[in-house]
Amino acid sequence: MSSRSRNTDDRRGVSPKVDVMYSLKVDNLTYRTRVEDLRRCFEKFGSIGDIYIPRDQFSRSSRGYAFVRFSKKRDAQDALERMDGTDLDGREIRVQFARYGRASATDSREKVRHRRTRSRSRSPRRSKHRSRNPALGLHVIHGQNQHLHKYSLYESMATTTDQQKKCREDVDAVANFSKRYYDIFDARRHDIEKFYQAQAKLVWNGTELDGSGTIAKYLIALPPTRHNIYALDFFPMNDLFPNEPKTFQVFVSGAVVYGSPESNSVPKEKRLFSHVFVLTVDINSSIWVITNECFRFHE
């Protein structure tokens, strides 16, 4: 099936019969790889019935993998053996038979029902907990619904009053910065640029952004959000970079709802996410700023 004929089918609402095809999953793609690029590489092995590149719902950027579906199993096997480990757009791709097909509507409803049942059955004691990792000296702040429970492993190990005070200051600094960041992101996102160093770098669910201005412009264009932070962990990095200002690596997990709470016409979607960023004191302004950042939705 040519690219043109498939596009015609899509416009008519005709979906490819992927359940009778042999599907290969292609991993480690660049975010600029297109359907045409994959077709050019794989069509020499046999008739291709469908090529699908999953994309983020909001940014529309590729998620870094794709499915190439062949009409014959032998052709799919040949493509796997010949293409696995080869270079595509400067990356070594990984090719394997896809383990799962697209979920049916019934399967999706069952998964949602199962998740809701689990969430209702969880004990309140499990909603807040402490993660201990003495090897990393990990500071942990866990909780739900923005009610964060503060805990510092450093503080428990400190032997002097000055050490305990310093540990509490570090915990409060990271917790307060993180709370302000998400509050501004949700309510006054036009002010988000001040949280970033001028040369900051961000990878937002696969989209690479350089510079505080570029980052702010991209984030401001996203739909309205409401963040719910489940866990916030961090550890100091000054042992690795002793000559740098005070620096922390921060790990955040939670859920975000997209869509204005005042609007009932736009469906709202709750998505789990992981957020990792490097937090340091800017030498010019003496305020906390993000220097490097990675944000990812959970699949």
C-alpha positions in Angstrom: 0.0 0.0 0.0 1.5 3.3 -1.0 1.6 6.3 1.3 -0.9 8.1 -0.9 -3.4 5.3 -0.9 -3.2 5.0 2.9 -3.8 8.7 3.3 -6.9 8.4 1.1 -8.2 5.5 3.3 -7.6 7.7 6.4 -9.7 10.5 5.0 -12.5 8.1 4.2 -12.4 6.7 7.8 -11.1 3.3 6.7 -8.7 1.8 9.2 -6.0 -0.7 8.2 -6.7 -4.2 9.3 -3.8 -4.4 11.7 -5.1 -7.4 13.5 -4.2 -9.6 10.5 -0.8 -8.1 9.9 2.6 -8.9 11.3 3.8 -6.0 13.4 7.4 -4.9 14.1 8.2 -2.4 16.8 11.0 0.0 15.8 12.7 1.7 18.8 15.3 4.5 19.3 14.0 6.6 16.5 14.9 10.3 16.3 12.0 12.7 16.7 12.3 13.9 13.1 11.9 10.4 11.5 8.8 10.3 9.3 6.5 7.6 8.0 8.1 8.1 4.5 11.6 7.4 6.0 10.5 4.1 7.5 8.6 3.1 4.4 11.7 3.7 2.3 13.8 1.5 4.6 11.4 -1.4 5.1 9.4 -1.7 1.9 12.2 -3.6 0.2 11.4 -6.6 2.4 7.8 -7.0 1.3 4.3 -5.5 1.2 3.7 -3.0 4.0 0.1 -2.7 5.2 0.6 0.1 7.8 3.2 2.3 9.4 2.2 4.0 12.7 4.3 6.5 14.7 2.7 7.3 18.0 2.7 11.0 18.8 2.1 13.0 22.0 -1.4 14.3 22.2 -0.4 17.9 22.9 3.0 18.5 21.5 2.4 16.2 18.5 6.0 15.2 18.6 7.0 11.6 18.0 7.4 9.3 21.0 10.6 7.8 19.6 9.2 4.5 18.3 7.0 3.2 15.5 5.2 0.1 14.3 5.8 -1.3 10.8 3.2 -3.9 9.8 3.7 -6.4 7.0 1.2 -8.5 5.2 3.4 -11.6 5.4 5.2 -13.0 8.4 8.2 -14.1 6.3 8.7 -10.5 5.1 8.4 -9.2 8.7 11.0 -11.7 9.8 13.4 -10.7 7.0 13.0 -7.1 7.9 13.7 -7.8 11.6 16.9 -9.7 10.8 18.2 -7.2 8.3 17.2 -3.9 10.0 17.8 -4.6 13.7 20.9 -2.7 14.8 21.2 -0.6 11.6 21.6 3.2 11.4 18.6 5.4 10.7 18.9 9.2 10.9 22.1 8.8 12.9 20.7 6.3 15.5 21.1 2.6 15.9 17.5 1.3 15.7 16.2 -1.7 17.5 13.6 -3.9 15.8 11.5 -6.7 17.3 8.1 -8.3 16.9 5.5 -6.2 18.7 4.2 -8.0 21.7 0.9 -6.3 21.9 -1.5 -4.9 19.4 -3.7 -1.8 19.9 -6.1 -2.3 22.7 -9.8 -2.7 21.9 -12.3 -0.3 23.4 -13.5 -3.1 25.8 -9.9 -3.8 26.9 -9.4 -0.1 27.6 -12.5 0.1 29.7 -11.5 -2.9 31.7 -8.1 -1.4 32.4 -9.6 1.9 33.6 -12.1 -0.1 35.8 -9.2 -2.1 37.2 -7.1 1.0 38.0 -10.1 2.7 39.7 -10.8 -0.4 41.8 -7.1 -0.5 42.9 -7.1 3.2 43.8 -10.2 2.8 46.0 -8.8 -0.3 47.8 -5.5 1.2 48.7 -4.9 1.7 52.4 -4.4 5.3 53.5 -1.2 4.2 55.2 0.3 3.5 51.8 -0.5 6.9 50.4 2.4 8.4 52.3 5.7 6.7 52.8 9.4 7.3 53.1 12.1 6.1 50.8 15.4 5.5 52.4 18.7 5.2 50.5 21.7 6.0 52.7 24.1 5.3 49.8 22.7 8.3 47.9 21.8 10.4 50.9 18.4 10.9 49.3 16.1 13.6 50.6 12.5 12.5 50.2 9.2 14.3 50.2 6.2 12.1 49.7 2.5 12.8 49.8 -0.7 13.3 47.8 -3.0 16.2 46.8 -0.3 18.8 47.4 0.0 17.9 51.1 3.7 17.0 51.1 5.3 15.3 53.9 8.9 16.5 54.5 11.6 14.1 55.4 15.4 14.4 55.3 17.7 11.5 55.8 20.5 14.0 56.2 18.7 15.6 59.0 18.4 12.3 60.9 22.1 11.7 60.4 23.3 15.2 61.4 25.2 15.3 64.7 25.3 19.0 65.4 22.7 21.8 65.6 24.3 23.6 62.7 24.2 20.5 60.5 20.5 19.9 61.3 19.7 23.5 60.5 21.5 23.3 57.1 19.7 20.1 56.2 16.3 21.6 57.0 17.2 24.7 54.9 18.0 22.4 52.0 14.8 20.5 52.3 12.7 23.6 52.6 14.5 25.3 49.6 13.8 22.4 47.2 10.3 21.9 48.5 9.4 25.6 48.3 10.9 26.0 44.8 9.0 23.0 43.5 5.7 24.1 44.9 6.2 27.6 43.5 7.2 26.2 40.1 4.0 24.1 39.7 1.8 26.9 41.1 3.1 29.3 38.6 2.9 26.7 35.8 -0.8 26.2 36.5 -1.9 29.7 37.4 0.5 32.3 35.9 2.5 30.4 33.3 3.6 33.7 31.5 6.0 34.1 34.5 7.6 30.6 34.0 10.8 31.9 32.4 12.2 33.3 35.6 12.5 29.7 36.9 15.1 28.9 34.3 18.8 29.7 33.8 19.3 31.6 30.5 21.2 28.7 29.0 18.8 26.0 30.4 18.0 22.9 28.4 14.7 21.0 28.5 13.6 17.7 26.9 9.8 17.8 27.1 8.4 14.4 26.3 10.9 14.0 23.5 11.0 17.6 22.3 14.4 19.3 22.8 14.5 23.0 23.8 17.4 25.3 24.4 17.4 28.6 26.3 14.9 30.0 28.9 13.1 32.0 26.3 12.5 29.1 24.0 11.4 26.9 26.9 9.0 29.5 28.2 7.4 30.0 24.8 6.9 26.3 24.4 5.4 25.8 27.8 3.1 28.8 27.6 1.6 27.4 24.4 0.5 24.2 26.2 -3.2 23.8 27.4 -4.2 24.9 30.9 -3.0 22.4 33.6 -3.5 21.3 37.1 -0.6 19.4 38.7 -0.9 16.9 41.6 2.5 16.0 43.0 2.7 12.5 44.5 6.5 12.4 45.3 9.4 14.7 45.3 12.9 13.3 45.9 16.3 15.0 45.6 19.9 14.7 46.4 22.9 17.1 46.4 25.3 17.1 43.5 28.1 19.1 45.1 30.2 16.0 45.8 30.3 15.5 42.0 30.8 19.3 41.3 32.6 20.7 44.3 33.5 24.0 42.6 30.0 24.8 41.5 27.3 26.6 43.5 24.9 24.5 45.7 23.3 22.1 43.2 20.5 19.4 43.6 19.0 16.9 41.3 15.3 16.8 41.8 12.9 13.9 41.0 9.2 14.6 40.8 6.3 12.2 40.0 2.6 13.0 39.9 -0.4 13.5 37.6 -1.4 16.4 35.5 -4.9 17.3 34.2 -5.1 19.2 30.9 -8.0 21.5 30.2 -9.5 24.5 31.9 -11.6 23.7 34.9 -14.2 26.3 33.8 -14.7 24.6 30.4 -17.0 21.7 30.1 -16.8 21.5 26.3 -13.2 20.3 26.2 -12.5 16.8 27.6 -10.0 16.7 30.4 -7.3 14.0 30.5 -5.3 13.0 33.6 -1.8 11.8 32.8 0.9 10.5 35.0 4.4 12.0 34.6 8.0 12.0 35.7 9.9 15.2 36.0 13.7 15.4 36.6 15.6 18.7 36.8 18.9 20.1 38.1 18.4 23.0 40.5 21.2 25.4 41.3 21.9 28.9 42.6 22.4 31.4 39.7 25.7 33.2 40.3 24.4 36.5 38.9 21.0 36.8 40.6 21.6 34.5 43.6 18.2 32.8 43.1 17.3 29.2 42.5 17.0 28.3 38.8 16.7 25.1 36.6 19.7 24.4 34.4 18.7 21.0 32.9 15.3 19.3 32.8 13.6 16.3 31.5 9.8 15.8 31.5 8.1 12.5 30.4 4.6 11.2 30.4 4.2 7.6 31.5 3.1 5.3 28.7 
